[in-house]
Every structure is written in structure tokens, then in C-alpha cells.
Amino acid sequence: IDRFFSRWENGDISLADKELHRIKTAYPAMYQRMVLQRNQDWVPRFKTMLTAEGTAMVVMGYLHVAGPDSVIVQLEKAGYKVRRI
């Protein structure tokens, strides 16, 4: 876990990408439900949060912000501009 987070902190998500690929290959049905579908489900939640009054905060697992099906990719597909800060 420490390796994942220290690399993430430096902008390197390669370990997370490898882990997601492993999961997708070994457990395709689980990947579909636990990663892809959950990541896609975030898009309407973000839309709701961005149009609501007040401040919102999102906390999600590390593997949901890496890989070709990440929440970031899903938001970009929906037309949002996403940047790492």
C-alpha cells in the first residue's frame, strides 16, 4: 500500500494501472461491477454536487482514479475538465 500511495503522491499511477489490469483479466465480472460500473455511477453524483449549493467533498478508493475506466476518464467522457491539484 505504501508503494501505491508514495507513487500516487508523485503522479505515478503505474502500479494502480497494473493492479487494475490484473483484476480485469482475472475477474472480469467483478471488474465490470466493482470498478467500471461504480466509476460510471459517479458521473451523475458529481453533476448533482456541482449544481447544489455549498461545498462538496469526494473520497474514493485509490483504484477508482487510475486505469482506462477511471472516474476521471468517465468524467472527461461526460464533458468535464479534470485536473490533478
Beta strands, then each sheet from edge to edge (+ up, - down):
end
